Structures are given as structure tokens and as C-alpha cells.
Amino acid sequence: MVARGEFLEYARVFGKHSYGTPRKWLEESRKKGLDLVLEIDVQGAAQVKKSFRSRWRFSSCRHRARSWERRLRERGQDSNEEISRRLAKARDEIAAIGKYYDFCVVNDDVERADAKRRRL
């Protein structure tokens, strides 16, 4: 699909995980007159921003690094080195929010974040 250009956005993360959004989802949504909400990382947002400059882009973000670290450690899947690398990547992505997104809704309280998103 990558070679055929079938992804709206595509990224390889941490050198071992591949993620992408099929372009057909956007095309199907447009035909139905629907908006498409993408759950993508900063790499994907950069690709989408190039293609769709006139659209509003929202980021949902968690603002507490301690909670990220706690969740990663509780999963018990990653080494200390991997956790450190993931946390550094998360900090870099937060620093880039203003470059790729028009709005950021902090997701520390689900009801409040949803209410704020609806007002935008």
C-alpha cells in the first residue's frame, strides 16, 4: 500500500512499528459528506498538513509526563531504555504541537476535554 501511494499518511515509529491511514477512508468520508477525524501522531500530522492546508487540525494531548511513565512501566513490556526513548519522543512531539495543529485539547479529564472540543 505504501508503494502504491494508498496511505493518506504513513509512519514507521521506533524503527519497528508501522502505522498509516488508508487514503480511501478520506475519499469515502467526502462522498458521504462527513468529516474525518484522524488519530495520528506528529509525523502523520505533518504529512496531512502538507496535503490539506485549509483544514483545522486538533491535537488531543496528555500533559503529565509522570502519568505516561507510570502507564509505560505498568504495562511491563518495555525496558528502561525503551521507556526513556518513548518519553523523549513524547516530549519532542508536544513541543511540535503548535507547528502541526491549530488547537490542542488537553485530555486530563474526558468530560471537560469533550466539552471544550465541542465549543471549538
C-alpha positions as protocol buffer text, in pm:
chain_id: "A"
residue {
  index: 1
  type: MET
  ca { x: 0 y: 0 z: 0 }
}
residue {
  index: 2
  type: VAL
  ca { x: 289 y: 237 z: 73 }
}
residue {
  index: 3
  type: ALA
  ca { x: 448 y: 178 z: -267 }
}
residue {
  index: 4
  type: ARG
  ca { x: 112 y: 233 z: -439 }
}
residue {
  index: 5
  type: GLY
  ca { x: 51 y: 563 z: -251 }
}
residue {
  index: 6
  type: GLU
  ca { x: -261 y: 429 z: -81 }
}
residue {
  index: 7
  type: PHE
  ca { x: -197 y: 597 z: 253 }
}
residue {
  index: 8
  type: LEU
  ca { x: -308 y: 947 z: 346 }
}
residue {
  index: 9
  type: GLU
  ca { x: -25 y: 940 z: 599 }
}
residue {
  index: 10
  type: TYR
  ca { x: 221 y: 672 z: 697 }
}
residue {
  index: 11
  type: ALA
  ca { x: 499 y: 641 z: 956 }
}
residue {
  index: 12
  type: ARG
  ca { x: 742 y: 390 z: 1099 }
}
residue {
  index: 13
  type: VAL
  ca { x: 771 y: 451 z: 1474 }
}
residue {
  index: 14
  type: PHE
  ca { x: 1062 y: 343 z: 1693 }
}
residue {
  index: 15
  type: GLY
  ca { x: 1203 y: 155 z: 1397 }
}
residue {
  index: 16
  type: LYS
  ca { x: 969 y: -139 z: 1440 }
}
residue {
  index: 17
  type: HIS
  ca { x: 603 y: -34 z: 1425 }
}
residue {
  index: 18
  type: SER
  ca { x: 431 y: 88 z: 1109 }
}
residue {
  index: 19
  type: TYR
  ca { x: 115 y: 296 z: 1118 }
}
residue {
  index: 20
  type: GLY
  ca { x: -90 y: 455 z: 844 }
}
residue {
  index: 21
  type: THR
  ca { x: -432 y: 587 z: 744 }
}
residue {
  index: 22
  type: PRO
  ca { x: -572 y: 447 z: 419 }
}
residue {
  index: 23
  type: ARG
  ca { x: -650 y: 726 z: 173 }
}
residue {
  index: 24
  type: LYS
  ca { x: -977 y: 550 z: 86 }
}
residue {
  index: 25
  type: TRP
  ca { x: -1119 y: 648 z: 427 }
}
residue {
  index: 26
  type: LEU
  ca { x: -1091 y: 1015 z: 335 }
}
residue {
  index: 27
  type: GLU
  ca { x: -1243 y: 954 z: -8 }
}
residue {
  index: 28
  type: GLU
  ca { x: -1534 y: 756 z: 141 }
}
residue {
  index: 29
  type: SER
  ca { x: -1598 y: 1026 z: 403 }
}
residue {
  index: 30
  type: ARG
  ca { x: -1601 y: 1302 z: 141 }
}
residue {
  index: 31
  type: LYS
  ca { x: -1851 y: 1110 z: -76 }
}
residue {
  index: 32
  type: LYS
  ca { x: -2081 y: 1083 z: 227 }
}
residue {
  index: 33
  type: GLY
  ca { x: -2033 y: 1449 z: 322 }
}
residue {
  index: 34
  type: LEU
  ca { x: -1872 y: 1353 z: 652 }
}
residue {
  index: 35
  type: ASP
  ca { x: -1575 y: 1495 z: 836 }
}
residue {
  index: 36
  type: LEU
  ca { x: -1290 y: 1257 z: 907 }
}
residue {
  index: 37
  type: VAL
  ca { x: -1118 y: 1261 z: 1244 }
}
residue {
  index: 38
  type: LEU
  ca { x: -774 y: 1104 z: 1242 }
}
residue {
  index: 39
  type: GLU
  ca { x: -594 y: 967 z: 1544 }
}
residue {
  index: 40
  type: ILE
  ca { x: -238 y: 1018 z: 1425 }
}
residue {
  index: 41
  type: ASP
  ca { x: 98 y: 1117 z: 1565 }
}
residue {
  index: 42
  type: VAL
  ca { x: 301 y: 1424 z: 1479 }
}
residue {
  index: 43
  type: GLN
  ca { x: 471 y: 1252 z: 1183 }
}
residue {
  index: 44
  type: GLY
  ca { x: 130 y: 1179 z: 1030 }
}
residue {
  index: 45
  type: ALA
  ca { x: 5 y: 1529 z: 1109 }
}
residue {
  index: 46
  type: ALA
  ca { x: 299 y: 1679 z: 921 }
}
residue {
  index: 47
  type: GLN
  ca { x: 212 y: 1472 z: 613 }
}
residue {
  index: 48
  type: VAL
  ca { x: -158 y: 1560 z: 632 }
}
residue {
  index: 49
  type: LYS
  ca { x: -83 y: 1929 z: 684 }
}
residue {
  index: 50
  type: LYS
  ca { x: 110 y: 1936 z: 354 }
}
residue {
  index: 51
  type: SER
  ca { x: -190 y: 1796 z: 169 }
}
residue {
  index: 52
  type: PHE
  ca { x: -472 y: 1981 z: 345 }
}
residue {
  index: 53
  type: ARG
  ca { x: -359 y: 2328 z: 444 }
}
residue {
  index: 54
  type: SER
  ca { x: -709 y: 2473 z: 476 }
}
residue {
  index: 55
  type: ARG
  ca { x: -842 y: 2222 z: 731 }
}
residue {
  index: 56
  type: TRP
  ca { x: -842 y: 2271 z: 1106 }
}
residue {
  index: 57
  type: ARG
  ca { x: -618 y: 2033 z: 1293 }
}
residue {
  index: 58
  type: PHE
  ca { x: -674 y: 1937 z: 1654 }
}
residue {
  index: 59
  type: SER
  ca { x: -441 y: 1759 z: 1889 }
}
residue {
  index: 60
  type: SER
  ca { x: -554 y: 1575 z: 2195 }
}
residue {
  index: 61
  type: CYS
  ca { x: -269 y: 1558 z: 2438 }
}
residue {
  index: 62
  type: ARG
  ca { x: -190 y: 1446 z: 2788 }
}
residue {
  index: 63
  type: HIS
  ca { x: 9 y: 1700 z: 2979 }
}
residue {
  index: 64
  type: ARG
  ca { x: 162 y: 1496 z: 3257 }
}
residue {
  index: 65
  type: ALA
  ca { x: 482 y: 1312 z: 3171 }
}
residue {
  index: 66
  type: ARG
  ca { x: 469 y: 1128 z: 3505 }
}
residue {
  index: 67
  type: SER
  ca { x: 142 y: 960 z: 3405 }
}
residue {
  index: 68
  type: TRP
  ca { x: 298 y: 849 z: 3072 }
}
residue {
  index: 69
  type: GLU
  ca { x: 592 y: 697 z: 3251 }
}
residue {
  index: 70
  type: ARG
  ca { x: 369 y: 525 z: 3506 }
}
residue {
  index: 71
  type: ARG
  ca { x: 149 y: 375 z: 3232 }
}
residue {
  index: 72
  type: LEU
  ca { x: 451 y: 252 z: 3035 }
}
residue {
  index: 73
  type: ARG
  ca { x: 604 y: 90 z: 3344 }
}
residue {
  index: 74
  type: GLU
  ca { x: 273 y: -69 z: 3448 }
}
residue {
  index: 75
  type: ARG
  ca { x: 244 y: -234 z: 3106 }
}
residue {
  index: 76
  type: GLY
  ca { x: 566 y: -419 z: 3182 }
}
residue {
  index: 77
  type: GLN
  ca { x: 655 y: -452 z: 2813 }
}
residue {
  index: 78
  type: ASP
  ca { x: 947 y: -214 z: 2773 }
}
residue {
  index: 79
  type: SER
  ca { x: 1300 y: -185 z: 2912 }
}
residue {
  index: 80
  type: ASN
  ca { x: 1409 y: 129 z: 3099 }
}
residue {
  index: 81
  type: GLU
  ca { x: 1596 y: 234 z: 2786 }
}
residue {
  index: 82
  type: GLU
  ca { x: 1284 y: 195 z: 2570 }
}
residue {
  index: 83
  type: ILE
  ca { x: 1072 y: 388 z: 2821 }
}
residue {
  index: 84
  type: SER
  ca { x: 1326 y: 671 z: 2822 }
}
residue {
  index: 85
  type: ARG
  ca { x: 1324 y: 678 z: 2443 }
}
residue {
  index: 86
  type: ARG
  ca { x: 943 y: 686 z: 2430 }
}
residue {
  index: 87
  type: LEU
  ca { x: 925 y: 966 z: 2686 }
}
residue {
  index: 88
  type: ALA
  ca { x: 1182 y: 1173 z: 2494 }
}
residue {
  index: 89
  type: LYS
  ca { x: 981 y: 1123 z: 2174 }
}
residue {
  index: 90
  type: ALA
  ca { x: 662 y: 1230 z: 2352 }
}
residue {
  index: 91
  type: ARG
  ca { x: 830 y: 1550 z: 2477 }
}
residue {
  index: 92
  type: ASP
  ca { x: 951 y: 1626 z: 2123 }
}
residue {
  index: 93
  type: GLU
  ca { x: 601 y: 1573 z: 1985 }
}
residue {
  index: 94
  type: ILE
  ca { x: 445 y: 1803 z: 2245 }
}
residue {
  index: 95
  type: ALA
  ca { x: 700 y: 2071 z: 2155 }
}
residue {
  index: 96
  type: ALA
  ca { x: 588 y: 2038 z: 1788 }
}
residue {
  index: 97
  type: ILE
  ca { x: 214 y: 2072 z: 1853 }
}
residue {
  index: 98
  type: GLY
  ca { x: 198 y: 2438 z: 1753 }
}
residue {
  index: 99
  type: LYS
  ca { x: 372 y: 2362 z: 1425 }
}
residue {
  index: 100
  type: TYR
  ca { x: 126 y: 2095 z: 1306 }
}
residue {
  index: 101
  type: TYR
  ca { x: -201 y: 2160 z: 1489 }
}
residue {
  index: 102
  type: ASP
  ca { x: -434 y: 2458 z: 1515 }
}
residue {
  index: 103
  type: PHE
  ca { x: -580 y: 2359 z: 1854 }
}
residue {
  index: 104
  type: CYS
  ca { x: -478 y: 2138 z: 2142 }
}
residue {
  index: 105
  type: VAL
  ca { x: -732 y: 1990 z: 2380 }
}
residue {
  index: 106
  type: VAL
  ca { x: -564 y: 1863 z: 2697 }
}
residue {
  index: 107
  type: ASN
  ca { x: -709 y: 1523 z: 2774 }
}
residue {
  index: 108
  type: ASP
  ca { x: -672 y: 1511 z: 3153 }
}
residue {
  index: 109
  type: ASP
  ca { x: -1048 y: 1499 z: 3221 }
}
residue {
  index: 110
  type: VAL
  ca { x: -1250 y: 1325 z: 2948 }
}
residue {
  index: 111
  type: GLU
  ca { x: -1579 y: 1511 z: 3007 }
}
residue {
  index: 112
  type: ARG
  ca { x: -1413 y: 1851 z: 3025 }
}
residue {
  index: 113
  type: ALA
  ca { x: -1196 y: 1783 z: 2717 }
}
residue {
  index: 114
  type: ASP
  ca { x: -1503 y: 1675 z: 2519 }
}
residue {
  index: 115
  type: ALA
  ca { x: -1699 y: 1984 z: 2626 }
}
residue {
  index: 116
  type: LYS
  ca { x: -1408 y: 2210 z: 2527 }
}
residue {
  index: 117
  type: ARG
  ca { x: -1371 y: 2033 z: 2190 }
}
residue {
  index: 118
  type: ARG
  ca { x: -1742 y: 2084 z: 2118 }
}
residue {
  index: 119
  type: ARG
  ca { x: -1711 y: 2461 z: 2182 }
}
residue {
  index: 120
  type: LEU
  ca { x: -1430 y: 2495 z: 1928 }
}
